[in-house]
Amino acid sequence: MTFTGATIIPPGMFADLVSYIERGEIKPLVAATYPLEKLRDAQEEFLAKRHVGNIVIEVR
C-alpha cells in the first residue's frame, strides 16, 4: 500500500472545491454545528473524538 500526500495545493484547487460544493456535486461531512456562544461544547465534543466529520462553528 502506498500513501502519497502533499502540503502544496495547486492553484485553483480550493476554488474548484468550493464550486463543487455550491453546485451540490459533493457535500462535506458535518458532524455537528454550534453557535459561537457554544464554543466550549464544540471543543469538548472535538476532544472526545467520538464524531465523524467536521464540527462547524457559526459566527453571525
PDB file of N, H, CA, C and O in Angstrom:
ATOM      1  N   MET A   1       0.845  -1.164   0.000  1.00  0.00           N
ATOM      2  CA  MET A   1       0.000   0.000   0.000  1.00  0.00           C
ATOM      3  C   MET A   1       0.893   1.229   0.000  1.00  0.00           C
ATOM      4  O   MET A   1       1.922   1.260   0.675  1.00  0.00           O
ATOM      5  N   THR A   2       0.497   2.239  -0.757  1.00  0.00           N
ATOM      6  H   THR A   2      -0.339   2.214  -1.306  1.00  0.00           H
ATOM      7  CA  THR A   2       1.255   3.481  -0.845  1.00  0.00           C
ATOM      8  C   THR A   2       0.355   4.652  -0.482  1.00  0.00           C
ATOM      9  O   THR A   2      -0.758   4.774  -0.993  1.00  0.00           O
ATOM     10  N   PHE A   3       0.838   5.499   0.389  1.00  0.00           N
ATOM     11  H   PHE A   3       1.743   5.400   0.803  1.00  0.00           H
ATOM     12  CA  PHE A   3       0.150   6.729   0.734  1.00  0.00           C
ATOM     13  C   PHE A   3       0.968   7.884   0.204  1.00  0.00           C
ATOM     14  O   PHE A   3       2.175   7.953   0.434  1.00  0.00           O
ATOM     15  N   THR A   4       0.324   8.785  -0.499  1.00  0.00           N
ATOM     16  H   THR A   4      -0.657   8.729  -0.686  1.00  0.00           H
ATOM     17  CA  THR A   4       1.002   9.941  -1.055  1.00  0.00           C
ATOM     18  C   THR A   4       0.283  11.189  -0.580  1.00  0.00           C
ATOM     19  O   THR A   4      -0.947  11.245  -0.605  1.00  0.00           O
ATOM     20  N   GLY A   5       1.027  12.181  -0.152  1.00  0.00           N
ATOM     21  H   GLY A   5       2.025  12.136  -0.132  1.00  0.00           H
ATOM     22  CA  GLY A   5       0.420  13.424   0.313  1.00  0.00           C
ATOM     23  C   GLY A   5       1.195  14.609  -0.197  1.00  0.00           C
ATOM     24  O   GLY A   5       2.305  14.472  -0.711  1.00  0.00           O
ATOM     25  N   ALA A   6       0.604  15.765  -0.051  1.00  0.00           N
ATOM     26  H   ALA A   6      -0.298  15.876   0.367  1.00  0.00           H
ATOM     27  CA  ALA A   6       1.265  16.994  -0.473  1.00  0.00           C
ATOM     28  C   ALA A   6       0.837  18.127   0.438  1.00  0.00           C
ATOM     29  O   ALA A   6      -0.303  18.168   0.898  1.00  0.00           O
ATOM     30  N   THR A   7       1.738  19.030   0.692  1.00  0.00           N
ATOM     31  H   THR A   7       2.665  18.997   0.318  1.00  0.00           H
ATOM     32  CA  THR A   7       1.399  20.192   1.501  1.00  0.00           C
ATOM     33  C   THR A   7       1.194  21.422   0.635  1.00  0.00           C
ATOM     34  O   THR A   7       0.822  22.482   1.139  1.00  0.00           O
ATOM     35  N   ILE A   8       1.431  21.293  -0.651  1.00  0.00           N
ATOM     36  H   ILE A   8       1.733  20.432  -1.060  1.00  0.00           H
ATOM     37  CA  ILE A   8       1.250  22.404  -1.575  1.00  0.00           C
ATOM     38  C   ILE A   8       0.026  22.110  -2.431  1.00  0.00           C
ATOM     39  O   ILE A   8      -0.033  21.095  -3.125  1.00  0.00           O
ATOM     40  N   ILE A   9      -0.940  23.003  -2.372  1.00  0.00           N
ATOM     41  H   ILE A   9      -0.892  23.827  -1.808  1.00  0.00           H
ATOM     42  CA  ILE A   9      -2.173  22.826  -3.136  1.00  0.00           C
ATOM     43  C   ILE A   9      -2.018  23.556  -4.466  1.00  0.00           C
ATOM     44  O   ILE A   9      -1.656  24.732  -4.488  1.00  0.00           O
ATOM     45  N   PRO A  10      -2.288  22.873  -5.569  1.00  0.00           N
ATOM     46  CA  PRO A  10      -2.172  23.531  -6.875  1.00  0.00           C
ATOM     47  C   PRO A  10      -3.107  24.747  -6.969  1.00  0.00           C
ATOM     48  O   PRO A  10      -4.189  24.741  -6.382  1.00  0.00           O
ATOM     49  N   PRO A  11      -2.699  25.773  -7.693  1.00  0.00           N
ATOM     50  CA  PRO A  11      -3.538  26.968  -7.851  1.00  0.00           C
ATOM     51  C   PRO A  11      -4.924  26.596  -8.383  1.00  0.00           C
ATOM     52  O   PRO A  11      -5.053  25.775  -9.291  1.00  0.00           O
ATOM     53  N   GLY A  12      -5.939  27.201  -7.815  1.00  0.00           N
ATOM     54  H   GLY A  12      -5.835  27.869  -7.077  1.00  0.00           H
ATOM     55  CA  GLY A  12      -7.296  26.965  -8.293  1.00  0.00           C
ATOM     56  C   GLY A  12      -8.009  25.795  -7.658  1.00  0.00           C
ATOM     57  O   GLY A  12      -9.222  25.665  -7.818  1.00  0.00           O
ATOM     58  N   MET A  13      -7.300  24.933  -6.939  1.00  0.00           N
ATOM     59  H   MET A  13      -6.314  25.038  -6.808  1.00  0.00           H
ATOM     60  CA  MET A  13      -7.938  23.742  -6.389  1.00  0.00           C
ATOM     61  C   MET A  13      -9.012  24.099  -5.355  1.00  0.00           C
ATOM     62  O   MET A  13     -10.092  23.508  -5.361  1.00  0.00           O
ATOM     63  N   PHE A  14      -8.728  25.058  -4.473  1.00  0.00           N
ATOM     64  H   PHE A  14      -7.851  25.538  -4.468  1.00  0.00           H
ATOM     65  CA  PHE A  14      -9.712  25.428  -3.463  1.00  0.00           C
ATOM     66  C   PHE A  14     -10.954  26.021  -4.120  1.00  0.00           C
ATOM     67  O   PHE A  14     -12.075  25.700  -3.727  1.00  0.00           O
ATOM     68  N   ALA A  15     -10.765  26.876  -5.110  1.00  0.00           N
ATOM     69  H   ALA A  15      -9.854  27.137  -5.430  1.00  0.00           H
ATOM     70  CA  ALA A  15     -11.901  27.462  -5.836  1.00  0.00           C
ATOM     71  C   ALA A  15     -12.723  26.372  -6.513  1.00  0.00           C
ATOM     72  O   ALA A  15     -13.952  26.437  -6.509  1.00  0.00           O
ATOM     73  N   ASP A  16     -12.064  25.375  -7.094  1.00  0.00           N
ATOM     74  H   ASP A  16     -11.066  25.323  -7.097  1.00  0.00           H
ATOM     75  CA  ASP A  16     -12.773  24.248  -7.708  1.00  0.00           C
ATOM     76  C   ASP A  16     -13.594  23.494  -6.671  1.00  0.00           C
ATOM     77  O   ASP A  16     -14.750  23.147  -6.916  1.00  0.00           O
ATOM     78  N   LEU A  17     -12.996  23.244  -5.518  1.00  0.00           N
ATOM     79  H   LEU A  17     -12.058  23.526  -5.319  1.00  0.00           H
ATOM     80  CA  LEU A  17     -13.685  22.525  -4.453  1.00  0.00           C
ATOM     81  C   LEU A  17     -14.934  23.280  -4.008  1.00  0.00           C
ATOM     82  O   LEU A  17     -16.000  22.687  -3.850  1.00  0.00           O
ATOM     83  N   VAL A  18     -14.800  24.576  -3.809  1.00  0.00           N
ATOM     84  H   VAL A  18     -13.933  25.058  -3.937  1.00  0.00           H
ATOM     85  CA  VAL A  18     -15.951  25.390  -3.402  1.00  0.00           C
ATOM     86  C   VAL A  18     -17.039  25.337  -4.465  1.00  0.00           C
ATOM     87  O   VAL A  18     -18.219  25.247  -4.127  1.00  0.00           O
ATOM     88  N   SER A  19     -16.677  25.390  -5.719  1.00  0.00           N
ATOM     89  H   SER A  19     -15.718  25.463  -5.993  1.00  0.00           H
ATOM     90  CA  SER A  19     -17.689  25.354  -6.779  1.00  0.00           C
ATOM     91  C   SER A  19     -18.411  24.002  -6.807  1.00  0.00           C
ATOM     92  O   SER A  19     -19.613  23.966  -7.072  1.00  0.00           O
ATOM     93  N   TYR A  20     -17.718  22.897  -6.544  1.00  0.00           N
ATOM     94  H   TYR A  20     -16.742  22.926  -6.329  1.00  0.00           H
ATOM     95  CA  TYR A  20     -18.374  21.591  -6.471  1.00  0.00           C
ATOM     96  C   TYR A  20     -19.394  21.567  -5.334  1.00  0.00           C
ATOM     97  O   TYR A  20     -20.494  21.035  -5.484  1.00  0.00           O
ATOM     98  N   ILE A  21     -19.015  22.150  -4.198  1.00  0.00           N
ATOM     99  H   ILE A  21     -18.122  22.582  -4.076  1.00  0.00           H
ATOM    100  CA  ILE A  21     -19.925  22.209  -3.041  1.00  0.00           C
ATOM    101  C   ILE A  21     -21.132  23.067  -3.370  1.00  0.00           C
ATOM    102  O   ILE A  21     -22.264  22.674  -3.092  1.00  0.00           O
ATOM    103  N   GLU A  22     -20.906  24.236  -3.959  1.00  0.00           N
ATOM    104  H   GLU A  22     -19.986  24.556  -4.185  1.00  0.00           H
ATOM    105  CA  GLU A  22     -22.003  25.146  -4.296  1.00  0.00           C
ATOM    106  C   GLU A  22     -22.979  24.522  -5.287  1.00  0.00           C
ATOM    107  O   GLU A  22     -24.179  24.786  -5.208  1.00  0.00           O
ATOM    108  N   ARG A  23     -22.499  23.708  -6.209  1.00  0.00           N
ATOM    109  H   ARG A  23     -21.525  23.494  -6.273  1.00  0.00           H
ATOM    110  CA  ARG A  23     -23.365  23.042  -7.195  1.00  0.00           C
ATOM    111  C   ARG A  23     -24.008  21.779  -6.639  1.00  0.00           C
ATOM    112  O   ARG A  23     -24.832  21.154  -7.307  1.00  0.00           O
ATOM    113  N   GLY A  24     -23.635  21.400  -5.418  1.00  0.00           N
ATOM    114  H   GLY A  24     -22.965  21.908  -4.875  1.00  0.00           H
ATOM    115  CA  GLY A  24     -24.202  20.208  -4.808  1.00  0.00           C
ATOM    116  C   GLY A  24     -23.614  18.908  -5.336  1.00  0.00           C
ATOM    117  O   GLY A  24     -24.184  17.838  -5.123  1.00  0.00           O
ATOM    118  N   GLU A  25     -22.481  18.990  -6.019  1.00  0.00           N
ATOM    119  H   GLU A  25     -22.018  19.859  -6.192  1.00  0.00           H
ATOM    120  CA  GLU A  25     -21.846  17.793  -6.568  1.00  0.00           C
ATOM    121  C   GLU A  25     -21.149  16.984  -5.484  1.00  0.00           C
ATOM    122  O   GLU A  25     -21.046  15.762  -5.590  1.00  0.00           O
ATOM    123  N   ILE A  26     -20.675  17.650  -4.455  1.00  0.00           N
ATOM    124  H   ILE A  26     -20.758  18.643  -4.369  1.00  0.00           H
ATOM    125  CA  ILE A  26     -20.128  16.974  -3.284  1.00  0.00           C
ATOM    126  C   ILE A  26     -20.663  17.687  -2.049  1.00  0.00           C
ATOM    127  O   ILE A  26     -20.986  18.874  -2.090  1.00  0.00           O
ATOM    128  N   LYS A  27     -20.749  16.951  -0.963  1.00  0.00           N
ATOM    129  H   LYS A  27     -20.487  15.987  -0.929  1.00  0.00           H
ATOM    130  CA  LYS A  27     -21.261  17.527   0.269  1.00  0.00           C
ATOM    131  C   LYS A  27     -20.297  17.192   1.400  1.00  0.00           C
ATOM    132  O   LYS A  27     -20.034  16.020   1.669  1.00  0.00           O
ATOM    133  N   PRO A  28     -19.763  18.228   2.069  1.00  0.00           N
ATOM    134  CA  PRO A  28     -18.859  17.973   3.192  1.00  0.00           C
ATOM    135  C   PRO A  28     -19.598  17.219   4.304  1.00  0.00           C
ATOM    136  O   PRO A  28     -20.789  17.442   4.522  1.00  0.00           O
ATOM    137  N   LEU A  29     -18.907  16.347   4.991  1.00  0.00           N
ATOM    138  H   LEU A  29     -17.940  16.165   4.814  1.00  0.00           H
ATOM    139  CA  LEU A  29     -19.488  15.609   6.104  1.00  0.00           C
ATOM    140  C   LEU A  29     -19.404  16.470   7.356  1.00  0.00           C
ATOM    141  O   LEU A  29     -18.314  16.774   7.841  1.00  0.00           O
ATOM    142  N   VAL A  30     -20.558  16.859   7.873  1.00  0.00           N
ATOM    143  H   VAL A  30     -21.444  16.612   7.479  1.00  0.00           H
ATOM    144  CA  VAL A  30     -20.626  17.712   9.056  1.00  0.00           C
ATOM    145  C   VAL A  30     -21.187  16.899  10.213  1.00  0.00           C
ATOM    146  O   VAL A  30     -22.308  16.396  10.138  1.00  0.00           O
ATOM    147  N   ALA A  31     -20.413  16.771  11.275  1.00  0.00           N
ATOM    148  H   ALA A  31     -19.502  17.179  11.336  1.00  0.00           H
ATOM    149  CA  ALA A  31     -20.837  16.021  12.450  1.00  0.00           C
ATOM    150  C   ALA A  31     -21.780  16.838  13.313  1.00  0.00           C
ATOM    151  O   ALA A  31     -22.748  16.305  13.855  1.00  0.00           O
ATOM    152  N   ALA A  32     -21.503  18.137  13.446  1.00  0.00           N
ATOM    153  H   ALA A  32     -20.716  18.570  13.006  1.00  0.00           H
ATOM    154  CA  ALA A  32     -22.316  18.996  14.302  1.00  0.00           C
ATOM    155  C   ALA A  32     -22.036  20.448  13.960  1.00  0.00           C
ATOM    156  O   ALA A  32     -20.980  20.795  13.431  1.00  0.00           O
ATOM    157  N   THR A  33     -23.017  21.285  14.277  1.00  0.00           N
ATOM    158  H   THR A  33     -23.875  21.003  14.707  1.00  0.00           H
ATOM    159  CA  THR A  33     -22.885  22.729  14.096  1.00  0.00           C
ATOM    160  C   THR A  33     -23.222  23.403  15.420  1.00  0.00           C
ATOM    161  O   THR A  33     -24.231  23.092  16.051  1.00  0.00           O
ATOM    162  N   TYR A  34     -22.358  24.330  15.829  1.00  0.00           N
ATOM    163  H   TYR A  34     -21.538  24.582  15.316  1.00  0.00           H
ATOM    164  CA  TYR A  34     -22.541  25.044  17.092  1.00  0.00           C
ATOM    165  C   TYR A  34     -22.495  26.543  16.846  1.00  0.00           C
ATOM    166  O   TYR A  34     -21.721  27.014  16.011  1.00  0.00           O
ATOM    167  N   PRO A  35     -23.325  27.301  17.573  1.00  0.00           N
ATOM    168  CA  PRO A  35     -23.155  28.755  17.524  1.00  0.00           C
ATOM    169  C   PRO A  35     -21.891  29.124  18.304  1.00  0.00           C
ATOM    170  O   PRO A  35     -21.443  28.369  19.166  1.00  0.00           O
ATOM    171  N   LEU A  36     -21.333  30.266  17.999  1.00  0.00           N
ATOM    172  H   LEU A  36     -21.697  30.880  17.299  1.00  0.00           H
ATOM    173  CA  LEU A  36     -20.101  30.695  18.658  1.00  0.00           C
ATOM    174  C   LEU A  36     -20.237  30.676  20.177  1.00  0.00           C
ATOM    175  O   LEU A  36     -19.273  30.385  20.885  1.00  0.00           O
ATOM    176  N   GLU A  37     -21.431  30.985  20.679  1.00  0.00           N
ATOM    177  H   GLU A  37     -22.214  31.221  20.104  1.00  0.00           H
ATOM    178  CA  GLU A  37     -21.656  31.006  22.127  1.00  0.00           C
ATOM    179  C   GLU A  37     -21.462  29.633  22.780  1.00  0.00           C
ATOM    180  O   GLU A  37     -21.262  29.546  23.991  1.00  0.00           O
ATOM    181  N   LYS A  38     -21.519  28.559  21.978  1.00  0.00           N
ATOM    182  H   LYS A  38     -21.682  28.630  20.993  1.00  0.00           H
ATOM    183  CA  LYS A  38     -21.366  27.191  22.488  1.00  0.00           C
ATOM    184  C   LYS A  38     -20.002  26.601  22.110  1.00  0.00           C
ATOM    185  O   LYS A  38     -19.852  25.385  21.993  1.00  0.00           O
ATOM    186  N   LEU A  39     -19.020  27.472  21.924  1.00  0.00           N
ATOM    187  H   LEU A  39     -19.141  28.460  22.019  1.00  0.00           H
ATOM    188  CA  LEU A  39     -17.684  27.024  21.519  1.00  0.00           C
ATOM    189  C   LEU A  39     -17.106  26.002  22.497  1.00  0.00           C
ATOM    190  O   LEU A  39     -16.461  25.042  22.076  1.00  0.00           O
ATOM    191  N   ARG A  40     -17.326  26.198  23.780  1.00  0.00           N
ATOM    192  H   ARG A  40     -17.850  26.978  24.122  1.00  0.00           H
ATOM    193  CA  ARG A  40     -16.809  25.251  24.777  1.00  0.00           C
ATOM    194  C   ARG A  40     -17.398  23.847  24.544  1.00  0.00           C
ATOM    195  O   ARG A  40     -16.679  22.851  24.621  1.00  0.00           O
ATOM    196  N   ASP A  41     -18.703  23.774  24.259  1.00  0.00           N
ATOM    197  H   ASP A  41     -19.288  24.584  24.196  1.00  0.00           H
ATOM    198  CA  ASP A  41     -19.339  22.487  23.986  1.00  0.00           C
ATOM    199  C   ASP A  41     -18.750  21.833  22.737  1.00  0.00           C
ATOM    200  O   ASP A  41     -18.519  20.624  22.701  1.00  0.00           O
ATOM    201  N   ALA A  42     -18.513  22.652  21.718  1.00  0.00           N
ATOM    202  H   ALA A  42     -18.700  23.634  21.747  1.00  0.00           H
ATOM    203  CA  ALA A  42     -17.925  22.131  20.483  1.00  0.00           C
ATOM    204  C   ALA A  42     -16.523  21.580  20.740  1.00  0.00           C
ATOM    205  O   ALA A  42     -16.160  20.525  20.219  1.00  0.00           O
ATOM    206  N   GLN A  43     -15.748  22.288  21.534  1.00  0.00           N
ATOM    207  H   GLN A  43     -16.042  23.145  21.957  1.00  0.00           H
ATOM    208  CA  GLN A  43     -14.388  21.833  21.860  1.00  0.00           C
ATOM    209  C   GLN A  43     -14.434  20.525  22.637  1.00  0.00           C
ATOM    210  O   GLN A  43     -13.624  19.631  22.396  1.00  0.00           O
ATOM    211  N   GLU A  44     -15.370  20.408  23.561  1.00  0.00           N
ATOM    212  H   GLU A  44     -16.028  21.135  23.756  1.00  0.00           H
ATOM    213  CA  GLU A  44     -15.499  19.158  24.322  1.00  0.00           C
ATOM    214  C   GLU A  44     -15.852  17.994  23.409  1.00  0.00           C
ATOM    215  O   GLU A  44     -15.306  16.901  23.555  1.00  0.00           O
ATOM    216  N   GLU A  45     -16.770  18.226  22.460  1.00  0.00           N
ATOM    217  H   GLU A  45     -17.214  19.115  22.341  1.00  0.00           H
ATOM    218  CA  GLU A  45     -17.114  17.159  21.508  1.00  0.00           C
ATOM    219  C   GLU A  45     -15.906  16.782  20.660  1.00  0.00           C
ATOM    220  O   GLU A  45     -15.649  15.602  20.423  1.00  0.00           O
ATOM    221  N   PHE A  46     -15.173  17.783  20.209  1.00  0.00           N
ATOM    222  H   PHE A  46     -15.382  18.741  20.402  1.00  0.00           H
ATOM    223  CA  PHE A  46     -13.979  17.521  19.403  1.00  0.00           C
ATOM    224  C   PHE A  46     -12.962  16.688  20.182  1.00  0.00           C
ATOM    225  O   PHE A  46     -12.414  15.719  19.657  1.00  0.00           O
ATOM    226  N   LEU A  47     -12.717  17.062  21.410  1.00  0.00           N
ATOM    227  H   LEU A  47     -13.162  17.849  21.836  1.00  0.00           H
ATOM    228  CA  LEU A  47     -11.726  16.350  22.223  1.00  0.00           C
ATOM    229  C   LEU A  47     -12.167  14.933  22.585  1.00  0.00           C
ATOM    230  O   LEU A  47     -11.324  14.068  22.821  1.00  0.00           O
ATOM    231  N   ALA A  48     -13.477  14.685  22.630  1.00  0.00           N
ATOM    232  H   ALA A  48     -14.162  15.388  22.438  1.00  0.00           H
ATOM    233  CA  ALA A  48     -13.984  13.341  22.942  1.00  0.00           C
ATOM    234  C   ALA A  48     -13.694  12.356  21.806  1.00  0.00           C
ATOM    235  O   ALA A  48     -13.674  11.146  22.029  1.00  0.00           O
ATOM    236  N   LYS A  49     -13.470  12.861  20.603  1.00  0.00           N
ATOM    237  H   LYS A  49     -13.486  13.844  20.422  1.00  0.00           H
ATOM    238  CA  LYS A  49     -13.109  12.025  19.436  1.00  0.00           C
ATOM    239  C   LYS A  49     -14.148  10.950  19.124  1.00  0.00           C
ATOM    240  O   LYS A  49     -13.791   9.857  18.686  1.00  0.00           O
ATOM    241  N   ARG A  50     -15.439  11.253  19.347  1.00  0.00           N
ATOM    242  H   ARG A  50     -15.729  12.141  19.703  1.00  0.00           H
ATOM    243  CA  ARG A  50     -16.494  10.296  19.011  1.00  0.00           C
ATOM    244  C   ARG A  50     -17.241  10.703  17.746  1.00  0.00           C
ATOM    245  O   ARG A  50     -18.164  10.008  17.323  1.00  0.00           O
ATOM    246  N   HIS A  51     -16.857  11.811  17.145  1.00  0.00           N
ATOM    247  H   HIS A  51     -16.107  12.376  17.488  1.00  0.00           H
ATOM    248  CA  HIS A  51     -17.583  12.322  15.980  1.00  0.00           C
ATOM    249  C   HIS A  51     -16.951  11.834  14.678  1.00  0.00           C
ATOM    250  O   HIS A  51     -15.781  11.452  14.631  1.00  0.00           O
ATOM    251  N   VAL A  52     -17.760  11.860  13.635  1.00  0.00           N
ATOM    252  H   VAL A  52     -18.710  12.170  13.674  1.00  0.00           H
ATOM    253  CA  VAL A  52     -17.283  11.581  12.280  1.00  0.00           C
ATOM    254  C   VAL A  52     -17.653  12.798  11.436  1.00  0.00           C
ATOM    255  O   VAL A  52     -18.829  13.147  11.332  1.00  0.00           O
ATOM    256  N   GLY A  53     -16.683  13.428  10.849  1.00  0.00           N
ATOM    257  H   GLY A  53     -15.727  13.145  10.933  1.00  0.00           H
ATOM    258  CA  GLY A  53     -16.934  14.620  10.059  1.00  0.00           C
ATOM    259  C   GLY A  53     -16.411  15.859  10.758  1.00  0.00           C
ATOM    260  O   GLY A  53     -15.702  15.779  11.761  1.00  0.00           O
ATOM    261  N   ASN A  54     -16.770  16.993  10.212  1.00  0.00           N
ATOM    262  H   ASN A  54     -17.345  17.058   9.397  1.00  0.00           H
ATOM    263  CA  ASN A  54     -16.295  18.278  10.727  1.00  0.00           C
ATOM    264  C   ASN A  54     -17.255  18.838  11.770  1.00  0.00           C
ATOM    265  O   ASN A  54     -18.456  18.571  11.736  1.00  0.00           O
ATOM    266  N   ILE A  55     -16.715  19.604  12.680  1.00  0.00           N
ATOM    267  H   ILE A  55     -15.739  19.821  12.707  1.00  0.00           H
ATOM    268  CA  ILE A  55     -17.513  20.342  13.640  1.00  0.00           C
ATOM    269  C   ILE A  55     -17.445  21.809  13.203  1.00  0.00           C
ATOM    270  O   ILE A  55     -16.366  22.389  13.087  1.00  0.00           O
ATOM    271  N   VAL A  56     -18.616  22.388  12.966  1.00  0.00           N
ATOM    272  H   VAL A  56     -19.493  21.917  13.061  1.00  0.00           H
ATOM    273  CA  VAL A  56     -18.704  23.736  12.414  1.00  0.00           C
ATOM    274  C   VAL A  56     -19.104  24.717  13.513  1.00  0.00           C
ATOM    275  O   VAL A  56     -19.984  24.429  14.324  1.00  0.00           O
ATOM    276  N   ILE A  57     -18.450  25.876  13.532  1.00  0.00           N
ATOM    277  H   ILE A  57     -17.735  26.110  12.873  1.00  0.00           H
ATOM    278  CA  ILE A  57     -18.792  26.954  14.451  1.00  0.00           C
ATOM    279  C   ILE A  57     -19.407  28.069  13.614  1.00  0.00           C
ATOM    280  O   ILE A  57     -18.780  28.584  12.688  1.00  0.00           O
ATOM    281  N   GLU A  58     -20.647  28.437  13.951  1.00  0.00           N
ATOM    282  H   GLU A  58     -21.157  28.019  14.703  1.00  0.00           H
ATOM    283  CA  GLU A  58     -21.321  29.520  13.223  1.00  0.00           C
ATOM    284  C   GLU A  58     -20.996  30.855  13.878  1.00  0.00           C
ATOM    285  O   GLU A  58     -21.183  31.035  15.082  1.00  0.00           O
ATOM    286  N   VAL A  59     -20.508  31.785  13.070  1.00  0.00           N
ATOM    287  H   VAL A  59     -20.357  31.639  12.092  1.00  0.00           H
ATOM    288  CA  VAL A  59     -20.202  33.135  13.532  1.00  0.00           C
ATOM    289  C   VAL A  59     -21.183  34.052  12.825  1.00  0.00           C
ATOM    290  O   VAL A  59     -21.176  34.148  11.597  1.00  0.00           O
ATOM    291  N   ARG A  60     -22.015  34.719  13.585  1.00  0.00           N
ATOM    292  H   ARG A  60     -22.021  34.641  14.582  1.00  0.00           H
ATOM    293  CA  ARG A  60     -23.042  35.576  12.958  1.00  0.00           C
ATOM    294  C   ARG A  60     -22.735  37.019  13.188  1.00  0.00           C
ATOM    295  O   ARG A  60     -23.483  37.889  12.739  1.00  0.00           O
TER     296      ARG A  60
END
